[in-house]
Amino acid sequence: MVTGADLLAALKKASIRPVSVAGLDAHVRGVTGAERTLIIERARAGSPLQANELCAMCLCDEQGAPLFTAEQAADLDQADGGCLERLGSEILSASGLLPQAEAEAAKN
């Protein structure tokens, strides 16, 4: 029988996907409900989340443990912008926040 704890643990790992960036294998995860709310609120306030902030939030190991703290987002701001944008797109796709991700979800 499935418990609430089992389901919550599975949901936390459901959006984790491998990515390759700068010759390294890493993982990203989709945003949580609370993070989605933050993204929307920041966008509405005219201060959208930057790619480095999104990457710091959602780059993780294969179990979903974060690789960076919020304070380290500024360090990521020094990274290659193209890589950050690609990682950001992967994160938004894993979160169902891109039009093509929504279309794929509608098929299932």
N, C-alpha and C positions, 0 to 999 in steps of 0.2 A: 504494500500500500504506500502511495506517495504521501509524504508529509509536506507541510508548508515549508519547512527548512530545506527539504530536498528540492522542492520547486524553486525556492529562492536561490539556492546554490547553482542550480542549472541555468536559471535566467541570467545570473551574473556572468556566466561563462558563454552564454549563447552567441554573443556577437564578437567574441575574440577571433581574430583572423591573422594569419601570418602575413608579413610584408617583408620585402627586401628593399633596403635603403642604403645607399653608399657602400654597396658590397657586403652589407651585414644583414643577417636575418633578425627580425624583430617581430613584435606583435602589436596590434592595436585592438582596442575594444570600442564598442559603441558607447555613446553617452548614457548616463543614468537618467531617470526621470527628473531628478533634482538638477542635474547638469543641463538637461534640455531646457528646463525652465529658466536657468541662468542665461543660457545662450539667447533665448527669446527676449528676456527682459533687457539684456544688454543691447540687443539689436534695436529694440523699440526705443531705448533711451539714447540712441545715436552713438553708442560706444560698443560696437560689435566685438566679440571675442576675436583676438588675433590668432593667426596660425600657430605661433609659438605657445600660446596659452592652451589652445586645444590639444596640441601635441603633448605638452607637459601633463595635461589631464588624462590622456587616453593611450599614450605609449605604455606598454605593459609587458610582463613576461607571459609565458604560455598559460599560466594559471590566473592571469588577470591582475597580478600585483603591480602597482605603478613603478615605473622606472625613474620618475622625476617627482619632485615636490612642486607645489605652486611657486615657491620661491625660486626654483631653478628655471622657471619659464623664461626669465630674462637671459639666462645662459643660452637657451635655444634660439633666442632672437639673433644670435651671432651665427647660426647655422645657415647653410645654403637655402635660400628662399624657395627655389624650385622643389627641393626635397621636402621642405615643410608644407608647401602647397599640396604636393602629391600625398603626403601622409594625412594632411587635413581632409583631402577628398576621400581617402580610404576610411577615415574615421566617420565622416558624414555619411558615407555609403553604408557602413556597418550599423549606423544609427537609424537608417531609413530616412535621412534628411535630404537626400538628393532626389531629383525627379525620377531618374532611372531606377533608383532603389525602391521608390514608391510603386513604380510600374511593375517591378519584379515581385514585390510583396503582394500586389493585387492579383498576380497570376496564381499564387499559391493558396 
